[in-house]
Amino acid sequence: MQAFKKAQEEAKNDTPNGQAKHIAKLMSEKYNSPITQKSMMRYYDGESTPKSDLQNALSKYLGYGNYEDFIRDNKISNTYKFPYKGIIGLVGVLFIAVFLYFNIDLQKKECMVWSEDHYKRAECTINSVSISYSEDLVNNFKKVKLDPTMTFFENGEPLYWYSKINGKVEFFNMGGKHPENGKKLYKAEQNIIRKYILKE
């Protein structure tokens, strides 16, 4: 309320009660609009609204001819305006924050990609087909070509794993998942070695 701000400057009083007392005294003595300090505090707290004669008196106290002049000069409107600009700005800030979060998150991570017969380290990007980096897979996991001269078993256990997709068999030196389609790799048991490597 502008009247309280002016009263603060005039009365050199920082408390609303002191300002209300100053205004009430002026309204009664100078503007012929009697009002109590208690009533002024109710207006200050928004518990009630001044009547038209007091509105005019308060407007005159603030240097206006009447309350209508005060309304016009201050362009007071009771119509709520939706803060479109504020909402758009907030959405923009959130978008930038999310973008930066994912960019920073990707920069912190290490990734890898499959390259013909092995994994290699690669930058993590949103668009690339990359997976989280595994030192073990990068250093050890390989697709291999088997030939009849190789050793396929150790203590009865297969040394290789395989995947068969659309009639094509691929062999790997470790178990896990196929690097391109994610399907499970199976142990290359004797029947697989005989059929696809030894051609028996």
C-alpha positions as CSV (number, residue, x, y, z in Angstrom):
1,M,0.0,0.0,0.0
2,Q,1.6,3.2,-1.2
3,A,0.1,5.2,1.7
4,F,2.1,3.2,4.2
5,K,5.3,3.7,2.2
6,K,4.8,7.5,2.3
7,A,3.9,7.4,6.0
8,Q,7.2,5.5,6.6
9,E,9.1,8.3,5.0
10,E,7.2,11.1,6.8
11,A,7.0,9.6,10.2
12,K,10.4,8.0,10.1
13,N,8.8,4.8,11.4
14,D,9.6,1.3,10.0
15,T,6.7,-0.5,11.7
16,P,3.3,-0.9,10.0
17,N,1.6,0.0,13.3
18,G,3.5,3.3,13.6
19,Q,2.7,4.1,9.9
20,A,-1.0,3.2,10.5
21,K,-1.1,5.6,13.4
22,H,0.4,8.4,11.4
23,I,-2.1,7.8,8.5
24,A,-5.1,7.6,10.8
25,K,-4.1,10.9,12.4
26,L,-3.8,12.6,9.1
27,M,-7.1,11.2,7.7
28,S,-8.9,12.6,10.7
29,E,-7.2,16.0,11.1
30,K,-6.4,17.0,7.5
31,Y,-8.7,15.0,5.2
32,N,-11.9,14.9,7.3
33,S,-12.1,11.1,7.0
34,P,-11.9,9.6,10.5
35,I,-10.3,6.2,10.7
36,T,-8.7,4.3,13.6
37,Q,-5.2,2.9,13.7
38,K,-6.7,-0.6,14.0
39,S,-8.8,-0.2,10.9
40,M,-5.8,1.0,8.9
41,M,-3.9,-2.2,10.0
42,R,-6.8,-4.3,8.7
43,Y,-6.5,-2.6,5.3
44,Y,-2.8,-3.1,5.4
45,D,-3.2,-6.8,6.2
46,G,-5.8,-7.2,3.4
47,E,-8.6,-8.1,5.8
48,S,-10.9,-5.4,4.5
49,T,-11.1,-2.7,1.8
50,P,-11.4,1.0,2.5
51,K,-14.8,2.7,1.6
52,S,-14.9,5.2,-1.2
53,D,-14.5,8.3,1.0
54,L,-11.4,6.9,2.6
55,Q,-10.1,5.8,-0.8
56,N,-10.4,9.3,-2.0
57,A,-8.8,10.7,1.1
58,L,-5.9,8.3,0.8
59,S,-5.5,9.2,-2.9
60,K,-5.4,12.9,-2.0
61,Y,-2.8,12.1,0.7
62,L,-0.7,10.5,-2.1
63,G,-1.1,13.6,-4.3
64,Y,-4.0,12.6,-6.6
65,G,-7.3,14.4,-7.1
66,N,-9.3,11.4,-6.1
67,Y,-9.3,7.6,-6.2
68,E,-10.2,7.5,-10.0
69,D,-7.1,9.5,-10.7
70,F,-5.0,7.2,-8.6
71,I,-6.3,4.1,-10.5
72,R,-5.7,5.7,-13.9
73,D,-2.2,7.0,-13.1
74,N,-1.1,3.7,-11.6
75,K,-2.9,1.6,-14.3
76,I,-4.2,-0.8,-11.6
77,S,-6.1,-3.7,-13.0
78,N,-7.8,-6.5,-11.2
79,T,-7.6,-8.7,-14.3
80,Y,-5.1,-11.5,-13.9
81,K,-2.7,-11.9,-16.7
82,F,-1.2,-15.3,-17.3
83,P,2.6,-15.0,-17.3
84,Y,3.3,-16.4,-20.7
85,K,6.7,-14.9,-21.0
86,G,7.7,-16.2,-17.6
87,I,6.5,-19.7,-18.4
88,I,8.2,-19.7,-21.8
89,G,11.4,-18.5,-20.1
90,L,11.2,-21.2,-17.5
91,V,10.7,-23.9,-20.1
92,G,13.7,-22.6,-22.0
93,V,15.8,-22.7,-18.9
94,L,14.7,-26.3,-18.1
95,F,15.4,-27.4,-21.6
96,I,19.0,-26.0,-21.5
97,A,19.5,-27.6,-18.0
98,V,18.4,-31.0,-19.3
99,F,20.6,-30.7,-22.4
100,L,23.6,-29.7,-20.4
101,Y,22.9,-32.6,-17.9
102,F,22.9,-35.2,-20.6
103,N,25.9,-33.7,-22.3
104,I,27.9,-33.7,-19.1
105,D,26.7,-37.1,-18.2
106,L,27.8,-38.5,-21.6
107,Q,31.2,-36.8,-21.3
108,K,31.8,-38.5,-17.9
109,K,31.1,-41.9,-19.3
110,E,33.3,-44.0,-21.6
111,C,31.7,-46.0,-24.4
112,M,32.7,-48.6,-26.9
113,V,31.5,-49.8,-30.3
114,W,31.8,-53.0,-32.2
115,S,34.2,-52.8,-35.1
116,E,34.2,-55.9,-37.4
117,D,35.7,-58.4,-35.0
118,H,36.3,-56.5,-31.8
119,Y,35.2,-53.7,-29.5
120,K,37.0,-50.4,-29.5
121,R,36.8,-47.4,-27.3
122,A,34.5,-44.6,-28.6
123,E,33.0,-41.3,-27.5
124,C,29.6,-41.4,-25.9
125,T,27.1,-39.5,-28.0
126,I,23.3,-39.5,-28.1
127,N,23.0,-40.6,-31.7
128,S,25.8,-43.2,-31.9
129,V,25.2,-46.9,-31.3
130,S,27.5,-47.2,-28.4
131,I,27.4,-49.0,-25.1
132,S,29.1,-48.5,-21.7
133,Y,32.8,-49.1,-21.8
134,S,34.1,-52.5,-20.5
135,E,37.9,-52.9,-20.4
136,D,37.6,-56.7,-20.3
137,L,35.5,-56.8,-23.5
138,V,37.7,-54.2,-25.3
139,N,40.9,-56.1,-24.4
140,N,39.7,-59.7,-24.7
141,F,36.4,-60.2,-26.6
142,K,36.9,-61.2,-30.2
143,K,35.2,-62.8,-33.1
144,V,37.4,-65.6,-34.4
145,K,37.8,-67.7,-37.5
146,L,38.2,-71.4,-36.6
147,D,40.1,-74.0,-38.7
148,P,40.6,-77.7,-38.2
149,T,44.1,-77.3,-36.9
150,M,43.1,-75.4,-33.8
151,T,42.4,-76.7,-30.3
152,F,38.7,-76.5,-29.5
153,F,38.5,-78.0,-26.0
154,E,40.5,-77.9,-22.8
155,N,39.7,-80.5,-20.1
156,G,36.6,-81.3,-22.0
157,E,35.3,-77.7,-21.9
158,P,34.7,-75.7,-25.1
159,L,37.2,-72.8,-25.7
160,Y,34.8,-71.0,-28.1
161,W,31.2,-69.8,-28.2
162,Y,29.0,-69.4,-31.3
163,S,25.9,-67.7,-32.7
164,K,23.8,-68.9,-35.6
165,I,21.8,-66.3,-37.4
166,N,20.0,-67.0,-40.7
167,G,22.1,-70.1,-41.2
168,K,25.4,-68.2,-40.7
169,V,27.6,-69.4,-37.8
170,E,30.0,-67.0,-36.1
171,F,32.5,-67.9,-33.4
172,F,33.8,-65.9,-30.5
173,N,36.6,-66.5,-27.9
174,M,34.3,-65.5,-25.0
175,G,30.8,-66.1,-23.9
176,G,28.2,-63.4,-23.4
177,K,26.0,-61.7,-26.0
178,H,26.4,-61.2,-29.7
179,P,27.8,-57.7,-30.1
180,E,25.5,-56.7,-33.0
181,N,22.1,-58.3,-32.1
182,G,22.4,-58.8,-28.4
183,K,21.5,-62.5,-28.5
184,K,23.1,-65.0,-26.2
185,L,26.2,-66.9,-27.3
186,Y,26.3,-70.6,-26.8
187,K,29.3,-73.0,-26.1
188,A,30.6,-74.5,-29.2
189,E,30.1,-78.2,-28.2
190,Q,31.6,-81.1,-30.2
191,N,28.6,-81.4,-32.5
192,I,29.0,-77.8,-33.6
193,I,32.7,-78.1,-34.2
194,R,32.3,-81.3,-36.2
195,K,29.5,-79.9,-38.3
196,Y,30.8,-76.4,-39.1
197,I,34.6,-76.7,-38.7
198,L,35.6,-80.3,-39.3
199,K,32.8,-80.7,-41.8
200,E,32.1,-84.3,-40.6
